Amino acid sequence: MNRNIDFVISFVRHAESCGNVGIPYEHLYQKDDPPLSPRGLSQAQKLCDSGLLTGIDRIYSSTLVRAVETVYPTAEKLDKRIILLSDLMENDTEIAGTEPLRLERCFPLAVPCTEPTPTGGPLVLGKESAVDRALRARRCIDYFFRTASDGEHIAVITHGSYFGYLVREALGLSLPESFCWQVDNCSVTRVIYRKDKVPKLSFANFTGHLGENPLLNI
């Protein structure tokens, strides 16, 4: 991994989905791939309006609809494509998300990743161990650095249970799976890299842009 660059990663958990709050939804995309709830759509717009992701160079998202919908207003505002990366999927999911070409029809700025994430086995849906998840997270972080340019800022839209694995790997931490990482819907966590220095956690689980009481999400 080339860490001799200045680089910023903003990790975003998807906004509130119909699945999070038990709202029935039509299978417009694929069964077990719930879209955002009305509150989640409002959160996505607040993320866009907040300016937290202003100036980002690339956007990566899992192939699940709720992740794509979360960042879509931002992508439209900034005229950026959303690169769909299956390795950003939620833990223990049994589906690979809505088929990428169908997602692209519904969300024209969402496009499949044109090159594979680096070395390592494919995502095994619903059958990952904690070690597998950590390796998947490492693949993601390695890929981001391998494709990064000096001074870049990327946004990574992912999921609650997988979030801790990604951030631990981004910080170079070897913490047990039991480590508790609070991550609310549509929260932002930012990691900053400076040339040849230890990565820094700039802030974590930030939800100030939502104008909501964070205690309600615990």
N, C-alpha and C positions, 0 to 999 in steps of 0.2 A: 504494500500500500504506500502510495506516495503522499506523505504528509508534509512535504516541504513546500506547502502552499498556504495562503490565507483562504479560509473556506468557512462557510456558515451553513448549518442545517437547521431548519425550523420543522420540527415534528408536530403534526396536527392530528389529534384524534377526530374521527368523523363526528359531525353534529348528531343530535338526537334522531334516532330512526324509529320507524313504526314498531320495529322489533324490540327496541329498548323499553317501550312503554305499553306494549301489548295492543297497539292499534291495528285492527284488521286492514289488510291492504290487498288490492288486486295484484295478481302476478303479471305486472306489465312487462317485467324483464325476465325473471326466472324465479321459480319457486325457491323459497328460503333466501332470497336476496332482497330484503325489505328496503324500500326507499326511505327518505327522510320524512319525519313527521312534520306537521305544520310548524311546530316550534323549531324543529331542526332546520327547516328551510329559512326561518327567520334568523337562526344562529349563523347559517352560512352567509347570509347577506350582511350580517353584522361583522363577520370576519372580513369580508370584502371591504366594507366601509371603514374598518378600523385603521387600515394602513399598515397593519403588522406584517403583511406579506408584500408590501410595495417594494419594488426593486429586485424581486426574485428573478433568477435567470432560468430556472427549470422547475417544473412541477412533476412529481411522481405520485401515483395513487395506486392502491390496490384495485383489483378488477370488480370489487363489489360496488353496487350502485350507490350506497350511502356515502362511500368515500368520494366517489366522483362528484356527486351532487354537492358535497360540502365545499369543494374548491372551485366548482364551476363558475359561480359569480366572479370570483377573483380572476380566473383564467380569462373570462370574457372581458373584464375591465382592463387587464394587462395585455390582452391579445397573445396569450401563451397557450401552447398545447399542454395537455395532461398526458403524461406518458404512463401507460398502464403496466404495472409490474406485479406479477403474480406472487412474488416473494414477500410482498407487503400484506398478504392475506391474514385474516384473523386466525388465531389458534383453533384447532379442532374443527374447523369448518369441513363440511362434507361436500361442498360444491366449489367450483373454481370461479364462481361469480357468473354474471351474465356474459355471454359470449362476446369477445372484444369487438367484433365487427358490428354486432347488434348494438352494443354500447355506443360505438362510434356514430351509428345512425341516429341514436337518440341524443347524443352529446357530441356534436361534430368536432369539438376541440380535443376529445379523448382519443388517443391513438395507441395501438399496441407498441410495446418496446421493440425496437428493430434489432437489438442485439441481446443475447442472453446475459443474465447475471453471471458473474464469474464462476469459477470452479466450484464444484459441489453437485450433489445429487438433486433431482427434481423435487418440487414440493409434493409431499405425500399427504393427500387430503385426509384429515381425521385420524392419522396414525403417527403423529409426531411425538417423540419424547422431548423432555426438556433440553437434552443435548442437541437434538435435531433442530429445535427452535433457535437455540443459540447459534448453531452453524448457519442457519438460514439468515439470521440477523447479520452475521459476519459477512455473508455473501453480499447482502445489501450495502453495508457500509463500504466494503472493498470496492464494489461496483461504483458507488457514488464518487469515491476518490479516484478510481481509475479513469473515469470519464470527466472529471472536473478540470476546470481551468482556474488559474490563480485569481482570487478575489471573488469567486462565485458564491451565490447564496441560493440554495435550493429549498423547496418545500416538499415535505414527505407526508402524505395523507394515509393514515393507517388506522389500527384498531386497538381497543383498550387492553385486551389480554396479551397482545403481542408487543405492545408499546414498551414495556419494561425491558424486554430482550433487546430491542433496537437501541434504546437509549443507553443501556449498560454497555453494549458493544461500541457505541459511538464514543463513550467516555473511557473505554478500555478497562472496565470494571469486571471483576470476576465475583459476582455476588450470587447467592443461592436463589433458586426460583421463588422461595418463600419471602424474599425481600418485597415489602409492600410499596407499590408505586401508585399514588393517587393520580388518576388521569380522567378528567371530566370530559363530557361531550364538547367538542369544538374547542378544547384547550390547546394552547401552543407551548411547546418546550423547545428551547433553542440551545444549540451547542456551537461554540465558536472554536475554530482551530487557527493558531498562529504558527508560522513556520518553525518547525522543529521544537515546538513547545507542547506541554501537556494540554489536552483539550479542556475547555472550560464550559461548565454549565452556566449559561447566562441567566436563564430563568426557567422555571418548570411549572407545568399545569396552570399557565396563566389564562384566566377567564375574564379579565377586566373589561375586555371589549364587548362582552355579552350583556353587561348591565344586570346580571342576575346575582342572587345570593348563593355563593359557592357551597354554603352549608346545606342547601337544599339538595345538592347532588351527592351527598355522602350516603 
